[in-house]
Amino acid sequence: MSYPQLFLRFLRFGLMAWGGPVAQIAMLRKELVEEERWISSARFNRLLAVMQVLPGPEAHELCVHLGMRAKGRLGGMLAGLAFMLPGFLLMFALSWLYFAMDIQSSALGAAFLGVQVGVVAMIVRAVHRIGEHVLNDRWLWGLALGVGLASLLGASFWVVLPIAGVVYALAASGRQSLALVCAFIGVALATAVIWWSPGVQPGDVQAVGASAGPMALFLSGLKAGLLTFGGAYTAIPFLRNDAVGRGWMTDGQFLDGLALSGILPAPLIIFSTFVGYVGGGPIGALAMTAGIFLPAFAFSLILYDRLEAVLEVKQLHALLEGVAAGVVGLIAATTLQLGQATAERVPVLWPALVIFAGALAILYLWKSKLNIVAVIFAAGAAGWFAYG
């Protein structure tokens, strides 16, 4: 297989990447493992287990790894770029169209209100689904609840996530007493950070519409990419912290970006392109996308043959599990904040509650890779009807 053939092969995968990571991974397994034997099924399963522990979108990381097995590091780069390219170009075009049409001032604004409610329901379902896989014992449940509460009270994730990882690593190694001491120290440290943080003054909040430089957007994306455990939804609190907290965009626009990514053949994390576009225009979109996908390339390209050895480092595994539990708490806290912001934005609350309940019903009862797309379009139609 030549380099162009490899690129076109994974470009086709990118064009067919509907339905989220489960459907994307199943597609790769069917064609490259079961039909063409690029790699044994057992090795594919071990690699997938490693990818789920490491940060970044698993399907994209698998493409990089498989491309590298076929044609070396250049093959890995080409496979990863080809897989993400269709989604990136489509999101880039939709980002331009979103502002070119001035959607919020048009009749579509009512539809997007409904869509925002539907996206909150999608995040609620994602928290449940991720929690089912991550929160496997009382320690992890406690860490998720503690980190979520600390986040709602104003503690920075830079403080609480490392503590969550260390506490669970100690607990998993049998040193529960030391883990409890560490947890109490963490609570005291988070309380001190909240207590001594300067209060937010009216003049301190940047006005919505503030622009960001390419480097700031790149670093914001890189931070989210390095902390994305267990799927793209785990990037939401980190990107929102920067995008909304620094005034690059509103919560409504943030939810709109998530909605747009849900209807594209791409990893959901591609909504970072929209965030970058809003924060810094076309260059900002490129910078944010590069930052958030860099770890997904780097882990496969740099570690390659050593990836499976990660499974043997039990202490590192436990540390990452504790961090992942903390991230679940962060997503839950962010969901509450987004839900409150959305409730304050809609003209009448009860139609939003109906849309929310209907979206949850679709997501829980209809087991299809198209259920997210269905929720987005159904919620938009309902929002148009209710608020148009």
Salt bridges, closest charged atoms under 4 A:
GLU31 OE1 - ARG9 NH2 3.15
GLU31 OE1 - ARG12 NH2 2.54
GLU35 OE2 - LYS30 NZ 2.65
GLU36 OE2 - ARG9 NH2 2.48
GLU132 OE2 - HIS128 NE2 3.33
ASP242 OD2 - LYS223 NZ 2.82
ASP242 OD1 - ARG246 NE 3.55
ASP251 OD1 - ARG240 NE 2.81
GLU308 OE2 - ARG43 NH1 2.81
GLU308 OE1 - ARG46 NE 2.96
GLU321 OE2 - HIS317 NE2 3.84
